[in-house]
Amino acid sequence: MSDEEFERHREVEIFRRIIKPKDLSRQTALYWQEIIIQLYFFDRKKTEVEFLKTVTKNDVIEFYKVS
């Protein structure tokens, strides 16, 4: 995978997380998921986006080497 392709994939993942739910039932489902798994991490998407902005292609490669 080229560096440009990796960047595109990363940007898509970031975009998927910053899209607001289209209706209240979807937002409610996100909150209930946190309650059900008992983590109560209601700003998970914001944290994931901040993390994704720092991930490099080399980070992913190293992760799979270790796994």
C-alpha positions as CSV (number, residue, x, y, z in Angstrom):
1,M,0.0,0.0,0.0
2,S,1.4,3.4,-0.9
3,D,1.7,6.2,1.5
4,E,-1.0,8.1,-0.3
5,E,-3.4,5.2,-0.2
6,F,-2.8,4.8,3.5
7,E,-3.5,8.5,4.1
8,R,-6.8,8.2,2.1
9,H,-7.8,5.2,4.3
10,R,-7.0,7.1,7.4
11,E,-8.9,10.2,6.3
12,V,-11.9,8.0,5.5
13,E,-11.8,6.5,9.0
14,I,-11.6,9.9,10.5
15,F,-14.5,11.2,8.4
16,R,-16.6,8.2,9.4
17,R,-16.1,9.1,13.0
18,I,-16.8,12.8,12.8
19,I,-20.2,12.4,11.0
20,K,-22.9,13.2,13.4
21,P,-25.7,10.6,13.8
22,K,-28.6,11.4,11.4
23,D,-31.3,11.0,14.1
24,L,-31.8,10.7,17.8
25,S,-32.3,6.9,17.7
26,R,-28.8,6.5,16.3
27,Q,-27.3,8.8,18.9
28,T,-29.1,7.0,21.6
29,A,-27.8,3.6,20.3
30,L,-24.3,4.9,20.6
31,Y,-24.8,6.0,24.2
32,W,-26.5,2.7,25.1
33,Q,-23.7,0.7,23.6
34,E,-21.3,2.5,26.1
35,I,-23.7,1.8,28.9
36,I,-24.1,-1.9,28.0
37,I,-20.4,-2.5,27.9
38,Q,-20.0,-0.5,31.1
39,L,-17.3,1.8,29.8
40,Y,-19.3,5.1,29.8
41,F,-16.8,6.6,27.3
42,F,-19.4,8.9,25.7
43,D,-16.8,11.0,23.7
44,R,-15.2,7.9,22.3
45,K,-15.4,9.1,18.7
46,K,-13.6,12.4,19.5
47,T,-10.8,10.5,21.2
48,E,-10.5,8.0,18.3
49,V,-10.3,10.9,15.8
50,E,-7.5,12.5,17.8
51,F,-5.6,9.2,17.9
52,L,-6.1,8.4,14.2
53,K,-4.6,11.8,13.3
54,T,-1.3,10.6,15.0
55,V,-1.2,7.0,13.5
56,T,1.4,6.5,10.8
57,K,1.7,3.7,8.2
58,N,4.8,2.5,10.1
59,D,2.7,2.2,13.3
60,V,0.3,-0.1,11.6
61,I,3.1,-2.2,10.1
62,E,4.8,-2.5,13.5
63,F,1.4,-3.5,15.1
64,Y,0.9,-6.3,12.7
65,K,4.5,-7.5,13.1
66,V,4.0,-7.9,16.9
67,S,0.5,-9.4,16.6
